[in-house]
Amino acid sequence: MSNFEDLAAACRLVSFGFQPGLTPRRSVEYATLVSRYRADAAFAQLLHAAARGFDLTVIAVDPRAGLVFGTTPETQFAASVIDHIKQVADRPIAALAHLAIAALAYYRPEDLDDEAHVGRVTIRHVDEMVEQAAKELEHRAAETGEDDGVPAGQPDLVQLWRYHQRRNPVAPTEDARAHSKSRHAITKRVAEYLADNGMLRRAGNENGGTYTTTARYQIQVRELAGQQMLGELAALGVAVGLDGKPTFHSPGGEAPASTESGG
């Protein structure tokens, strides 16, 4: 194959990477190029060079997820996970929703490396997880008398929980729909954004909306997510029960007890 044909093939694979809803299982050409990348070192180098031309990095080229990009500070394709939330005041809630979705979907560290694992989350359970973390931070702040919350080594969560506590979970409108500024509505927008970008799949309407994870999301969480903040949730005693619901226990205390609300 000529150098021009090789370059065209690498650019073609880059083009597939810009379509997050497309996977190699749905395209023979895509699957062929992924296989070539994994078997042909010279072609792999060409793909990385093509990605750098867009100021992008290659996180993974996976038979399940396809080409997964990472960004550099220079790229025009960079986007914060909360840029899709237009109202600045709603973004702290969205940031917590992103964090809790990842924590619920992969609440055991080994789940991130298990290709067979499919996480399952619901809007209601995401909100319950953040609520439990917020209550624990509030409790610690009250115990120490420090208005800024504790421990001091968790400034990001401390700042975010205050936004969460001030916002109604549902706040229905006159026609019984969730208010657009409610926690559930913002979390729903986050989940829909992830679904539109190939990270989650819509799986039902129970508990405000049910979603399952994709291979692309697993790779993104494993490689890019803030593991420090995921660890902070665990340190607060927020975990997930066998039924998929958030549970809570004081670190070092008794076994977790399920949250009171039903499934």
Secondary structure by P-SEA (a helix, b strand, c coil): ccaaaaaaaaaaaaaaaacccccccccaaaaaaaaaaaccaaaaaaaaaaaaaacbbbccccccccbbbbbccccccccccccccccccaaaaaaaaaaaaaaaacccccccccccbbbbbcaaaaaaaaaaaaaaaaaaaaaaccccccccccaaaaaaaaaaaaccccccccccccccccaaaaaaaaaaaaaaacccccccccccbbbbbcaaaaaaaacccaaaaaaaaaaaccccccccbbbbbcccccccccccccc
